[in-house]
Amino acid sequence: MVKRARKISAKTSERARSEVRKSLEALAARDDRSADFDYFMDLYGAVQTPEAVSERTGRPVVSLLCIQAPIELIHAAGFHPHKVVSGSQAMANMALQGLPALTCPMLRAVTGAAAAASDGTPGTRRWVLPTTCDWVVKFPEMLESSGAGSIRPSLHWMELPHLKDGDSGQARWLEEVFGLKKFLEGCGGKISRASLDASIRIYRDAWRALTRLAMMRQEGRIAAVWFALIAGAFFLDSPERWTKAALSVNPPPGGARSDERAHVFLAGSPIFFPNFKLLDLLEDSGVSIAADDLCSGERIFPGGVTYRDSSEFGMMSALAQRYHQGCLCPTFIDNDRRINNILSRRMASDFQGVVFHVLKGCHPYDLESLSVEAPLKERGLKFLRLETDYAAEDSQNLRTRIEAFRGTLSRR
């Protein structure tokens, strides 16, 4: 039985590597491929495990699933924040037997990858999990049921207040951020005021680089697939090296799209390499993404942190406020900021519609799509909700719907 399980794991791992190779080969064959993108493509080819990330960065990793845990604090403690994600259909299939059919595809893929790499013993790397959604809360059990071993001995929970407005939620979240600091220092990562200040500055520079790339996508200088590739590579290397490479991206004007394309805002569930199915279908159908609010895209972390009070408490308070107030995750109750954000971006980005991506099993975004559709339509935006998973079988149906939606959009 053990021998058979190992054989299945080996075959699944090879299929997952094949997915990566094929996706990288497709990107390399694109007409708009630039040498500026090679660094990011190389990362996906070489850094596919947390161990490889640790070796590349020279730091032990702290594994994350969501963006609410302040990565500046983790970095200041001497660790590398590593957001564990996967767009691998092979790995998602690996975890199917022990999980509900409508499990979040991304977490199913992460669970499958962990099971394929595990010998069943408890892991040693540290995990920080904010309680964003039910799938994240049940993630340790998902790993154990899949045979991936337990992460509980090295796991730190952050209880996320789901009400943003009001002093009580903000005060409780500040306590959670201080609790994270205590956990990290208990792991041997002493956090000084100087190290925290330096880390905040490092990630502020990274945010500026990401904002620059988002502007280039808005201007049509880079395609959405390249933006997604670069953003997704953020946690695979040191923030300094990623920032330097991101600032070096400088394709010629007009290289990504023509004026004949319709422009949209992309919202909803995250999109992870190597599964760029939806991005490819939008591009092939003559639709360009002018902006997004994906936690795999423009929201890979909540943004640059600024503060006037440079004391430890001042910096910790600024981190807590930015990560709580600046997050647009649908798990929050008072989330009108999502609608307001889309509408404010429309003034600068000149898009005509919103494509709302829902991963099957991603219940918060599924419900969120229902609450944002009517307000956006009332303000003159076209709206298309697309529910999908990592499989390719629905591609033609998605293409047909996207092409029909494109026909309702005006072009520049």
N, C-alpha and C positions, 0 to 999 in steps of 0.2 A: 504493500500500500504506500509506504514511504517512497519507494523507488518510483512508483507511478506518479506520485505527486511531484517529485523532483523533475521527472521527465516533462510533465505538463508545464511546470514553471519555466524550464529551459526553453521549450517551444514558444511559450507566450512571450518571454523576454526577447527572443529572436524576432518574433513578429512585431514587437514594439520597436525594436531597433530598425527593422525594415520600414516601419511607418516614418520614422525620423529621417532615414536615408532618402526615401522617396520624396518627402516634403522638401528637404534641402535641395535635392536635384531639381525639383520643379521650380523652386525659387531661383536657383542658379541659372536656369534656362530663360528666365523672364527678360524681356527687352529692356526693362528699366532697372535691371540689376546694376549696382554700382560697387566699386571696390570698397566704398565706405561701409557697406553692409557686411563685409566678410568677417569682421571681428564677431558680430552677433551670431552669424551662421556657424562660425567655428565653436562658439560656446555651446550651442545646442548639440553639436556633434560630439563634443568632448566632455561636457559636464552634465551628466545625466543622473547622478546620484548625490545625496547629501554628503557622502564621503568625498566625492570628487570636488564638490563645492568647498568643503573644508580645506582640502589640500590646495586648491587654487587660491583661496583667500588667506590661507595661513591662520585661520581662526576656527575654533570649534563652532558648529552651527547651533542655532536655536531654531527649531522648526515651527512654522506658523501655517495656519490655514486662511486666516482673515486679516484684514488690514487695520483692525482697531488697536492692536498692540503696538505701542510706539517703538518703531525700529531704531530711532536715535538712541533710546535708552539701552536697547540690546547691544548696539554697536559700541556705546560708551563703556559697557561692561567688558569689552574685549571679545565678544562673540560676533558671529555673522548672522544677521536675520535672514532666514531662508524660507520663503513662502513655498510650501510643498503643493504643487499643482500638477495636473496632467491632462492632456487632451488625447490620450491614447485609447483607441477603441479596443485594442488587444488587451490592455490592462483592465479596462472596464469589464470586458467579457470574463476575465480571469476571476473577478469577484462576484459574478452573478449568482452562483449557487448558494452562497451563505447570506444573501441580502435580499430585501424586498425588490420586486421588479421595477418599481418606480423610484429607486434610490437615485439621488443626485448623481449624474454621470461623472462629474469631476471627482467627487469623493469616492465613487465606485472605482474610478481609474487609479486614484491614489491608494486605495485599499488593495487593489490588485497588484500594484507595483510593490507595495510593502510585503504582501504575501509571497510574491515571486522572489524577493530578495532575502526573506527571513528564514532562519533555521528554527523558528518557533520559540526562541528564548526572549526574555524582556529586552527591549532596546536600551541603549545607553545614552543616546543623544537627548537633549532637553526639548520639551514641547511647551509652547504657550498658546492656549486656546481661549479666546474670548467667546462667551456664550451668545453667538450671533443667531443661529438658527437651530432647529431640532436635530438636523443632520450632524452639525458640528458637536452638539452635546452628546450625541450617541456615537461619535467617531471612535473613541477608544474601544467601545463594545464591538463596533464593526471590524476593527482590526483583529480583536481577539477571536471573533467568530470565524474570520477568514483564515486563521492560523498564522497571522503575522506577528503574534506575540503581544505582550502588554507594554504600553507606554506609561502606565499609571505611576510607576516609581519615579519618573523624571518629568511628570506633567504638572504644569501650573495653570489653573483656571483663572480667568478674569471674568467676573460677573458683570455683564454689560447692562447698564440701565437703559431700558428701551424708550424712555421719555427723555428727550433732549432739553425741552424748555422747563424751566424751574430750577431752583437752587438745589433741591435734594438730589436729583439725578446727577448733576454736575459735581456735587460734593462727594457722592458715592463713587463716581468714576475716578476722581482724584485719589481717593483712598485705594482704589484698585491699581492705579498707576504706581503709587508708593509701594503697594504690595508686590508688584512686579519687580521693582527695584530691590526690595528685600530678598526676593527669590533669586534674582541674578547674583546678588552679592553673596548669598548663601552657596551659590555654585562656584564661588571663587572669583567672581568678576567685580572687583572693587570699582565703584563709580565715583569719581571725583567731580567737583564742579567744573574743573578745566576740561576733563575728558568729555563731559556731557555737552559743554559749550562747543567743543571742537566737532563732535558728532552732529550736532544740530546744524552747524555751518556746512559740513560735508553734504548732508542730505538736502539742505537748502539749495546748494549748487546743483545737485541732481535734479531737483524740482524745476529749476530754471531751464536746465537742458531738456527735460521732458516737455515743458511748455513751449520751448522753441520748436521742437519736433511737431507738436500738435499744430502750431501755427503753419509750419511747412506743409503739413497734410491739408490744412484748411485752404492754403493757397494753391494746392495742386502740385506741389513739388515732390511729395512722396506719396505712394499709394498706401491704402489702409493696411494691406498685408505687411508692408515693411514697418509701419508704425507699430503694429501688433507684435511683430517679431522683436523689435528693439525694446519695447516696453516689457515684454515677457521675459527678456533676458536680464532684467534689472537685478534679480536676486541670485544670479548665477556667478557673479564676480564681485570684487570689491566695488563700492560705490564710486570711488575715485576713478578707477579704470573705466567703468561703465560711462561715467559722466564725460570723461575725456573723449571716448569713442563716439558718444552721442553728439558732442559738440563738433566733431569732425565730419559729421554727415552733412554734405553740401551738394546735393544733386542740382542740375540746372533747372531754371524756372520752366514750368509747364511740362515737366517730364512724366508726371503721373496720370494726368487726365486732361481731356479736352473740354472745351466749352459746351460740347454737345451732351455731356453727362448731366443727369439729375443729381441733386445734392440732398443728403439726408443726415439726420442725427441718429446715431446708433445707441440704444439704451438696453438695459436689461441684464441678463445673465452673462457672466464672463466668457471669453473665448480664449482657449489656450492651445499653444503649439503641441502636437503637429496638426490639430484639427482646425484648420482655417476654412472649412467648408462654406460657411455662410459668407465670409469675406470674399471668397473666390466667386460665389454665385452672384453677389451684389455687383462686383466688378464686371463679370461677364455679361450681366444684364444692363450695363450702362448706367449704374448707380454708383456715385462716389460718396464716401463718408466724410462729412465736413467737420464733425466733432462727435464725441461720445462721452458717456459717463460710466463706462465699464470699470470694474475694479481690476480688470486685466489690461486696461488701456490708460486713459487719462487719470484714473483714480488708483494707480498702483500703490500709492500711499496718499494720505489726505492733503499733503502740501507742505510748503516751507513754513517752518515755525519761527515766529518773531516774538521778541519780548523786550520790555524795558527794564524789568527787574532781573538782574543777572545773578541773584542769589540762587541757591539750590531750589528753594521753594518756588521762586519766580519762574525758573525754567521748567520745573515739574508741572506747575500750574498751566504754563503756556502749552506744554505737550498735551496734557490732559484735555484742555479746551479744544485744541486743534483736532485731536483724534476723535473727540466726541461730537463737537459741533460741526466739524467740517466733513463728516462722513455722510454719504447719501444712501447707505444700505437700506433696503426695504424692511429690515427687521425693526426699524424705529417706528414708533407709533405716530409721532408728529413729524411727518415727512413731506410737508408741502414744499420744502426746499428743492426737491427733485423737479417738480413742475416749474418752479421759478427759475431754476438753473437752466433748464432746457429753453425756456422762453427768453431769458437774458442772453443765452448763447446765439439765439436766432438772429439777434440784431447785428452781431459781428460776423456770423458764419454764412448767413443768407441761404439756409436750407429750407426746402419746401415740405418736408415730411419727416416722420419719425418711424424708424424700424425698431420694434421692440422684440428683442431676442429672449426666448424662454427655453431653458433646458428642461426637458421632461423630468419631473421630480423635484425641480427647484421651486418649491411652493411659495416662498416669499415673493419672488419675482413674478410668478404666475398670478398671484393676487394683485400685486402692484400694477400689472399691465391693465387690469380692469379699472383701477382707480385713476390712472393718469390719462386713459384714452379720451374720455369725454371732455375734460378741461382743455386738452391740447387741440382737439377738433373744434371746440368753441372759439379758439383763437386762430383758426384758419389753417392749421397744420393737418396734412394727411397722416394717417396712422395705419401701420401694418404690423400685426402681431404674428410672429413666426415661432412656433413651438417645434423643437427638434431635439435630437440627441447626437451622439458621436457617429452613428451609423450613416452610410452613404445612400441607403436605399430610398430615402425620401428626397434626394437631390432634385429630381426632375419635377416633382410636385412643388418644391420650394421655388425652383426656377420659374415655373409658370406663374406662381403668385407674385413673385418679385417683378416679372416683366409686365404683368397687368397693373401692378402698383406704379411702376415707372411711367406707364402711360397716363396716369392721373397727375403727374408732377410736371410743372413747367420747367423749361430748361433755360439756362443763361443765354 
